[in-house]
Amino acid sequence: MTFIVAAAAAIALLIVVLLIWRRTQRVVTTPAQRAVHQALHTASLAAVPLRRGLNEDSAREAAPHLRTLAAAEALGVADAEATMLAWDGPPTGMVAAFADAARRAMADARAVLVTSDEYTLITQPLLIDEGVAVGALGMVTTGKPGPGMLGAAGEVARYACGQLELAELDASRARVDRAEVRALRAQISPHFIYNALNTIASFVRTDPDRARELILDFADFTRYSFRAAGEFTVLADELRNIERYLALEQARFGDALEVRLQIAPEVLGVVLPFLALQPLVENAVRHGLGGGGRGGQLSIVADDEGTDCLISVEDDGIGMDPTLLRSGALDAVDTDAGPNRTGEAAHVGLANVDDRLRAAFGNDYGLVVETAPGAGTKVSMRVPKFRPGIRA
């Protein structure tokens, strides 16, 4: 009985709370506020597919939400060729007129109205990049549209254009990223490839098994470096490829090249730009073994620092004048020829890597270089352990 009474009291209290909440909602949330909230929510639903660009799938997903925003009887979406990608709502006899209206709207860069006894089709061109037509929206209204409907149609079209421009910006950025990766691949030292093949050849007769292992390392190294995957990878894969690179360099230099790796296991899954670490290691090897023919030490460290992963590559080689770094002259030194000679880029790809890190994670995540003549060089990068939207 006590339990039943307690349950009844709890239910009564819940009902009172709900009644108070509903009254509060009626007082605080006005019809205008609810309308604005609903419009913003609908706009956000339309934005998701439009940010993928204009195609049949994105048009079909966005059309119902754009129709709601425009308060239209029906809404059609056409591409740059005036081919209808989607139509949401009843046909209303305007479907056949939409293609021609879309073609005229895009050609004249202005709205086109087509009227019948019962309906009006308002067709707005979708213009991005200072007037480039990528498609058109056709909105059907009952009777003759007033200024409010015409204004709403124009605003919905402008909103769609804004989202399509962002989609084009995303696509352009992806193309730039791919171009930068291709440029970085092109900068992989031809000296390394030539020397690696010579090293492998030197083992063919004296140690065939070693030669076979090095051939496999070289094949895997080039396969990874020239893969057709995305712009990002995980640290574990990047380190695995660096191990292949170092195996080839150590076969060439023997005990003259000493390598130390210190990697925290919890950061192996961290995502970073593809080939972000390779240029740092290649530069360290060249610097560490540059000047005087002496040996060199190379250290690769990856530490867990809370929300970030800190990766550093350090050599004890010839170093360089910090003023060259500040002047942006990273590509003006050829350490294979000596510290005071100009020619092939010694700091191959460092500016490329720095730009890609900042573009992906923000200006707080660029490269940090510590160096001085005769004091070696340490290059560090900080990578967030998680960043929404970025994955390998």
Summary of the structure (lengths in Angstrom):
residues: 392
radius of gyration: 31.2
end to end distance: 60.4
largest distance: 95.2
contacts: 1219
relative contact order: 0.07
helix: 54%
strand: 20%
